[in-house]
């Protein structure tokens, strides 16, 4: 490759690259570092193979029809003497769960082997914004500025987990490469284990063979696939017709640190922030995605993810305060200062003042260096690692990224073990304390200001994944080995990076072929009908749109109430009690009692201002009447509670709580009949009581 490149033969060099690395568009500079680190010339500057590959690809893409040239080489490569062309169709059908680096590279290799491939991903996958069948002449016309490129969902961690150090426009090329394959289909918003169950993919139930007509009709589908769209994911007897399942679902859940206040406001995981910024579109100037970052920023961890999230949050913080200040100025000019701030809490007022002051500072910055200095003065981003920085995964795997991070004034602190987070009066992170590992025996603690604490200490292992599958399916390891293969972070041998994920697919697709060759295809239905049935099952479609209803069905209390009342009247609904009749009766008596108590309080207040002999006697008589009514209602309440075994038991439990008497217990039971039915979390109880933060979700916030 280097030789022909030096001779000026870029196309020949790209052909050589695609023999061993057809996914070169998804790799390259600042992504692949293993080969540079493995260079034998370590005493001097290593040969940067990834950079050379990226330059060769970019030079080809700049040519007219450069994208088509690259895509042609991935399908037909005359220099690849062992496999210049894709193999004939085998009719084996494989489900690939996950369309990240391991998933899309595996799809490519399996398609080259002649297999029929269906890929699913839990994220919404946006379609390509152009006609994929038309040749692309100038790639520059299809590229987007990374600050304006809308998230597509395709690419997994390469979409949301990598900073703009890598050109994410290349994911469009990979997406196009797969979409042009006739034996490939991709379904977004489909989750393995929810929309499709594992037992439906690797079921031992027999597929009913038989000739199927070209046009799919219900009677033409073998009985194994003859089921309704509504409940197919719950039917354990269904065999979807796949011969193999490839799991490429990426890393497991992020690890957390159990320390004081680790669930305080301002504490988040790196994966959460990166997904919100990149996949959620928070980086877009006009985005309304909710992500609050405050300065200073503390990142706990030592991997590449910690560096990525440090870079992303610094870039996002400037954009965040500028967006806020711009919208704030618009609202003030339109509605006035008082109206804009009338519903702000004290905490919101504090954060708003903070953002406005910082936005004004950034407005004075004339260049990037000044902006970085302002960010540093505001506290910047600091990465804390438990050991020596030279031993951290980031330094060992990609020291260049550490250099780039330092150029952005990101600081590194070593030998720091987190102890706990201190919060302010609003339960928001204010500072964080660390034990200095070097002086561990001395118990020395150091405190650092931190308004945002990001945890980036890696992810949990998938070691329980297989065990859970064995238990649920009742299959032994040998049976599953023939039906399921794991790639990327699901395979411990290839976990940890994009390069390893792609390498796992390159090394593992051959084993799938060997397993498939032991048996005939489960399903002999042709690909067109097979894809049609899956499309019907896995995609949502609009059957009918009523314009009048659509226009009038707005998210306001007024329209919601009108529609509910209208439909209720037309349907002539009858009362349907969610809880027992005694609870409803109890509630009505409690409401009447509250009215009487309120009236009694008002009369007693008026009694103090009455004139002797004029209205005092009348008020005294009214007070006496109200007290008798309240006493009578209390008697009725006690009879209702004593007459119901369930209500009596609930009352007894509530009265055992200090501060709750018989009257309050009766009120709680009547207004909150859910109590005692099951154990509720604090959030669920808040939602039941009506103090959960849902006020802005629907309708008017304030009454008229």
HELIX and SHEET records of a PDB file:
HELIX    1   1 UNK A    2  UNK A    6  1                                   5    
HELIX    2   2 UNK A   10  UNK A   20  1                                  11    
HELIX    3   3 UNK A   24  UNK A   26  5                                   3    
HELIX    4   4 UNK A   34  UNK A   37  1                                   4    
HELIX    5   5 UNK A   49  UNK A   61  1                                  13    
HELIX    6   6 UNK A   66  UNK A   75  1                                  10    
HELIX    7   7 UNK A  101  UNK A  112  1                                  12    
HELIX    8   8 UNK A  139  UNK A  141  5                                   3    
HELIX    9   9 UNK A  157  UNK A  160  1                                   4    
HELIX   10  10 UNK A  170  UNK A  179  1                                  10    
HELIX   11  11 UNK A  198  UNK A  201  1                                   4    
HELIX   12  12 UNK A  218  UNK A  220  5                                   3    
HELIX   13  13 UNK A  223  UNK A  225  5                                   3    
HELIX   14  14 UNK A  232  UNK A  234  5                                   3    
HELIX   15  15 UNK A  270  UNK A  274  1                                   5    
HELIX   16  16 UNK A  275  UNK A  279  3                                   5    
HELIX   17  17 UNK A  304  UNK A  335  1                                  32    
HELIX   18  18 UNK A  337  UNK A  341  1                                   5    
HELIX   19  19 UNK A  346  UNK A  363  1                                  18    
HELIX   20  20 UNK A  368  UNK A  377  1                                  10    
HELIX   21  21 UNK A  389  UNK A  391  5                                   3    
HELIX   22  22 UNK A  393  UNK A  407  1                                  15    
HELIX   23  23 UNK A  437  UNK A  442  5                                   6    
HELIX   24  24 UNK A  463  UNK A  473  1                                  11    
HELIX   25  25 UNK A  477  UNK A  483  1                                   7    
HELIX   26  26 UNK A  488  UNK A  490  5                                   3    
HELIX   27  27 UNK A  492  UNK A  494  5                                   3    
HELIX   28  28 UNK A  498  UNK A  516  1                                  19    
HELIX   29  29 UNK A  527  UNK A  538  1                                  12    
HELIX   30  30 UNK A  547  UNK A  552  1                                   6    
HELIX   31  31 UNK A  557  UNK A  571  1                                  15    
HELIX   32  32 UNK A  581  UNK A  607  1                                  27    
HELIX   33  33 UNK A  616  UNK A  642  1                                  27    
HELIX   34  34 UNK A  645  UNK A  655  1                                  11    
HELIX   35  35 UNK A  662  UNK A  671  1                                  10    
HELIX   36  36 UNK A  682  UNK A  689  1                                   8    
SHEET    1   A 5 UNK A 184  UNK A 188  0                                        
SHEET    2   A 5 UNK A 116  UNK A 121  1                                        
SHEET    3   A 5 UNK A  93  UNK A  97  1                                        
SHEET    4   A 5 UNK A 244  UNK A 247  1                                        
SHEET    5   A 5 UNK A 484  UNK A 486  1                                        
SHEET    1   B 5 UNK A 267  UNK A 269  0                                        
SHEET    2   B 5 UNK A 452  UNK A 455  1                                        
SHEET    3   B 5 UNK A 297  UNK A 300  1                                        
SHEET    4   B 5 UNK A 381  UNK A 384  1                                        
SHEET    5   B 5 UNK A 411  UNK A 413  1                                        
SHEET    1   C 3 UNK A 416  UNK A 423  0                                        
SHEET    2   C 3 UNK A 429  UNK A 436 -1                                        
SHEET    3   C 3 UNK A 445  UNK A 449 -1                                        
END                                                                             
